[in-house]
Amino acid sequence: MTYDDYIRGDEVTLGVAPTGYRYSTDANDSLPVTVEDVAEQVYEAVTLGASIAHLHGRDSDGNPAPTRLPAFGSAVRDRCTDDVLVEYAVGPDCPPGDFLATIDEGPVPDLASVRVGPAQHGYRGTSATSRRDVDQFVGELQERGVVPNLLVTSGRDLHEVDRLREREVFDGPPVVTLLLGAPGGTVGTPQNLLAVLDAVPEQAHCLVRATGPNQYPLTTMAFFLGAHPMVGMEDNLFFDPETPVARNAQLVRQVAELARNSLRNLTDADGARRHVGLSERVAENDDIEA
């Protein structure tokens, strides 16, 4: 990924992360936490050009609940049909086996987030996944037709991405998400983004997220450097200290407007499927003969 990707006019995969596990409505009462609200906000993002929806589950009280992911995935699919790829994600305290059990409840997502390094959560919480568990999880996902999206929060995690690539465990080019500004991870600065982007495998499809006020400048940099922005209220609840974000569409629109005034166009869901190594969906009434 380089500036040459921008000059060539390579298509952009735009992702939306509408709600995560870290924040609650106490921080911003506009944060979507219900199935209906998340599905509607993903639909709004898709109409603006988003082609991947990164989803977390929430319970009826709005608390993180990985077991609720199937309900959120179903609602997004019902509202958006095949116009968006669905990615499931969980917090660092959810074991891979529990995550797989949730995926098996269906509907099966297009992608699933894979933590390849240790994480800090809350004030005292830490978690780590062994290489064996990561390898098994990646294999189990691919057996289910789910693309592993490797979550990178620091340069250390990129060593694991390289290890997996060298072992040729992927069915296609690796999909990687760089998250800058996560607790215990790489600080969100332009210099750090340049460093980690430079270390991503050349053939990878690389999405970039950033927390708080870093989201717009760093995802904009990523856009011009050949990577693919993912924005949303999971990572950013305020435009500035006095102006809360009201809808995820506001953050998605910023990137959509950037694309309209640049050399890179936003791809649709079929283009996103090609980029992450999935086959295009075939219409049910397609009567093409073999």
Secondary structure, DSSP 8 states (H G I E B T S, - for coil): --HHHHHHT--B--EE----SS--TTT-TTS--SHHHHHHHHHHHHHHT--EEEE--B-TTS-B-GGGHHHHHHHHHHHHTTSSEEEE---TTS-HHHHHHHHHTSS--SEEEEE-S-EEETTTEEE---HHHHHHHHHHHHHTT-EEEEEE-SHHHHHHHHHHHHTT--SSS-EEEEEES-TTS----HHHHHHHHHHS-TT-EEEEEE-GGGHHHHHHHHHHTT-EEEESTTT--EEETTEE---HHHHHHHHHHHHHTSS--B--HHHHHHHHT------TT-----
